[in-house]
Amino acid sequence: MHPILLDLGFIKIHWYGVCVALALLALMFTLHRLGKGTGRSPEHISNLLTVIVIASLVGARAAYVLEHWTQGGYAHTPLAILNITQGGFMFYGGLLLSGLALIIFAHRHRERLLGLYDLILTALPLSHAIGRVGCFLQGCCFGRLCDNALGVTYPPRSHAWDKQFEGGLIARGDPTLPVYPSQLIEAAANLLIFAILLFTWRRRKHEGTQTALYLALYATARFFLETLRFDTRLRVGPFTIGQAISLALLALAAALFLRAWRRSSDRM
């Protein structure tokens, strides 16, 4: 865990912020490369990227704050909502709000919505992987206790240390007990998903199949990755909030695959 890249005294540059910036650059580069083959101009892609970035950051932060409203102290110190230097985002919140924002964007620019989703979701996993590396360096989104070679430890005063100390698992001066590097495992899963989506991008035959493939792959990975998480999660019945949303997205993916299959059948 190395949360601070550079400490200049009057300002600290966090690795998390650097990784977020790198993730945005990766998203911009990938969207421009993929967009060339769809007839979209660089200016159009830039406008699209602006909408995605704003909506995803607002949605991800809002979802995190709502999930941790009491535990995170936001109910007593609302200004803390604006402090994003040390993380505090929920990916699914950003995904859902940007998805809604794209409905408006598609309507205003007379674009086919599923075509936009296909483009963006093909590029998204690479930037998401970089963002998860930032989570690892920051120490957030940490995993549960691990008793095998995958285990990593965090130093005192880290997020994982706070939880283990509060639970009486460690003494004040100890590092954490080994935990799963859930952030890096998710980063690896996103890189694999990105490779699969790049492979299928030029081979797609129907709008929506890339979207369905992304939703199916990521939602499945996220459902099981949630079982590796140790940090406190809001629950919906027997599932964490992340697992509940994953199940909903899997249902949406199935509907999109069924739509594509029916269109193929109609043409036969």
MOJOWO-V595000 format. One record per run of one state. SS is the DSSP state (H for helix, E for strand, - for the rest). FROM is the first residue (numbers start at 0). LEN is the number of residues. Records with the same first field share a line. If there is no record, write none. Layout:
SS = FROM-LEN, FROM-LEN
//
This chain:
- = 0-3, 7-4, 36-5, 67-10, 82-8, 108-4, 138-4, 143-1, 145-6, 152-6, 166-12, 179-2, 201-7, 229-5, 236-2, 267-1
E = 3-4, 11-3, 142-1, 144-1, 151-1, 178-1, 228-1, 234-2, 238-2
H = 14-22, 41-26, 77-5, 90-18, 112-26, 158-8, 181-20, 208-20, 240-27
//
